Amino acid sequence: MSEAKRFQDQVVLVTGGGTGLGLELSRRFLEEGARVVVVASRDPEHHQGILKAGEKYPGTVDSVKLDVRESDRVHEAFQDVAKRHGRLDVLICNAAGNFVAPSLRLRAKGWKAVIDIVLSGTFYCSQAAGRIMRKQERGGSIVTIGATYAWTGMPYVAHSAAAKAGVLALTRSLAVEWAEHGIRVNCVAPGAFHSEGARQNLWPSEEASRQIEQAVPLKRFARVEEVASAVLYLASSEAAYITGECLTVDGGNWLGKGLFRPEG
């Protein structure tokens, strides 16, 4: 699929694009012909890996220090990207924050931090991109990153579940509102996949990792490239008639398992 160059000469912005899933996405967009991939995150150190890796691709990597919680700064940064590169074709709202905490002990500061990054940050970035894309004849594509517990619920992540539920509602609302401008807005809800942040915050032990794998019908974690493939599909012209959709990539884990488990 990388030879198809689905993003030939396009300008793509990936929030949190220097680590984990964001890093994989940044690389894949470059492989598939993006002229510029803009990596935006709070810590410039996170940009170093993709800046170095980007040297082997014809496209260019541009990096922006950005805290998605700061609405004014988000809009300034997006306008600057549009001025420098002449357009903005794709936005991936990948920046996130999460940790495990019993709801009865969850502090207001922790609640606010996750809501601000995941939900407010997704809105600020989508709004900033939408203002640019609306003025382009070609419109644009936005993909947000959700989670299946936005609709199933899950213990110990009430803050993240609430934020992701908001992201899903936001995705569908913007998809309808912005369709007339040629802007598609979709969501990918990945299941568990290995990344440094997830390992530290969500399944810090081998036992916890094994328990999660056994709960998945396909009996394994997702590979980060599998999640990235879903994101690139929705962002591409191959999905030109898809908007407001949430594509789940979790090995069937969110589905009901039924009352009976056959043995052997």
Residue pairs with C-beta under 8 A, 6 or more apart in sequence:
1 32
1 229
2 28
2 31
2 32
4 32
5 32
5 33
6 32
6 33
6 232
6 236
6 237
6 238
7 29
7 32
7 33
7 34
7 89
7 90
7 232
7 235
7 236
8 32
8 33
8 34
8 35
9 33
9 34
9 35
10 29
10 33
10 34
10 35
10 87
10 89
10 90
11 34
11 35
11 36
11 38
11 81
11 85
11 86
11 87
11 88
11 89
11 90
12 29
12 34
12 36
12 37
12 38
12 89
12 90
12 91
12 92
12 235
13 37
13 38
13 40
13 78
13 81
13 88
13 90
13 91
13 92
13 129
14 22
14 25
14 26
14 29
14 37
14 38
14 39
14 40
14 92
14 94
15 22
15 40
15 41
15 66
15 68
15 91
15 92
15 93
15 94
15 95
15 121
15 125
16 22
16 40
16 41
16 46
16 94
16 95
16 96
17 23
17 25
17 26
17 37
17 38
17 39
17 40
17 41
17 50
17 92
17 94
18 26
18 39
18 41
18 43
18 46
18 47
18 48
18 49
18 50
18 63
19 41
19 46
19 49
19 195
19 196
19 197
20 195
20 196
20 197
20 198
20 224
21 94
21 145
21 190
21 193
21 195
21 224
21 227
21 228
21 231
22 39
22 41
22 92
22 94
22 95
23 49
23 50
24 224
24 225
24 227
24 228
25 92
25 94
25 228
25 231
25 232
26 37
26 39
26 50
26 54
26 61
27 50
27 53
28 225
28 228
28 229
28 232
29 37
29 59
29 90
29 232
30 37
30 53
30 54
30 57
30 59
30 61
31 57
32 232
33 58
33 59
34 59
34 90
35 59
35 60
35 85
36 59
36 60
36 61
36 62
36 85
37 50
37 54
37 59
37 60
37 61
37 62
38 61
38 62
38 63
38 64
38 81
38 85
39 46
39 47
39 50
39 51
39 61
39 62
39 63
39 64
40 63
40 64
40 65
40 66
40 68
40 77
40 95
41 47
41 65
41 66
41 95
42 65
42 66
42 67
43 65
44 63
44 65
47 63
50 61
50 63
51 61
51 63
53 61
54 60
54 61
62 81
62 84
62 85
64 77
64 80
64 81
66 73
66 74
66 77
67 73
68 74
68 95
68 117
68 120
68 121
68 122
68 124
68 125
69 116
69 117
69 120
69 121
69 124
70 124
71 120
71 124
74 121
74 124
74 125
74 128
75 124
75 127
75 128
75 131
77 128
78 88
78 125
78 128
78 129
78 131
78 132
79 128
79 132
81 88
82 88
82 132
87 132
87 136
87 138
88 129
88 132
88 133
88 136
88 140
89 133
89 138
89 140
89 141
90 140
90 141
90 142
90 143
90 235
91 125
91 126
91 129
91 140
91 141
91 142
91 143
92 142
92 143
92 145
92 231
92 235
93 121
93 122
93 125
93 126
93 142
93 143
93 144
93 145
93 167
94 145
95 117
95 118
95 121
95 125
96 117
96 118
96 145
97 113
97 114
97 117
97 118
98 114
98 118
98 157
98 159
98 160
98 201
98 202
99 110
99 114
99 201
99 202
100 156
100 157
100 201
100 202
101 110
101 156
101 157
101 159
102 155
102 156
103 155
103 156
103 158
106 158
106 159
110 159
111 159
114 159
114 160
114 163
115 159
115 162
115 163
115 166
117 163
118 160
118 163
118 164
118 166
118 167
119 162
119 163
119 166
119 167
119 170
122 144
122 167
122 170
123 170
126 142
126 144
126 170
126 174
126 185
129 140
129 142
130 140
130 142
130 174
130 178
130 181
130 183
132 140
133 139
133 140
133 142
133 178
133 181
133 182
133 183
134 178
134 181
134 183
136 182
137 182
138 182
139 181
139 182
139 183
139 184
140 182
140 183
140 184
141 183
141 184
141 185
141 186
141 234
141 235
141 236
142 174
142 183
142 184
142 185
142 186
143 185
143 186
143 187
143 188
143 231
143 234
143 235
144 167
144 168
144 170
144 171
144 185
144 186
144 187
144 188
145 167
145 187
145 188
145 189
145 190
145 231
146 164
146 167
146 168
146 171
146 187
146 188
146 189
146 246
147 160
147 161
147 164
147 189
147 190
148 189
148 191
148 248
148 250
148 253
148 254
149 157
149 160
149 161
149 164
149 254
150 161
150 164
150 165
150 167
150 168
150 189
151 165
151 168
151 254
152 254
153 161
154 161
164 189
167 187
168 187
168 189
168 246
171 185
171 186
171 187
171 244
171 246
172 185
172 244
174 183
174 185
175 184
175 185
175 186
175 243
175 244
176 244
178 185
179 243
184 234
184 239
184 240
184 242
184 243
185 243
185 244
186 234
186 235
186 239
186 242
186 243
186 244
186 245
186 246
186 247
187 245
187 246
187 247
188 227
188 230
188 231
188 234
188 246
188 247
188 248
188 249
189 246
189 247
189 248
189 249
189 250
190 222
190 227
190 230
190 249
190 250
191 216
191 221
191 222
191 248
191 249
191 250
191 251
191 253
191 254
192 198
192 202
192 203
192 212
192 216
192 221
192 222
192 250
192 253
193 221
193 222
193 223
193 224
193 226
193 227
194 221
194 224
195 224
199 209
203 209
203 212
209 221
212 221
213 219
213 220
213 221
215 253
216 250
216 251
216 252
216 253
217 251
217 252
217 253
217 255
217 257
218 251
218 252
219 251
220 251
222 249
222 250
222 251
226 249
227 249
230 247
230 249
233 239
233 247
234 242
234 245
234 247
248 254
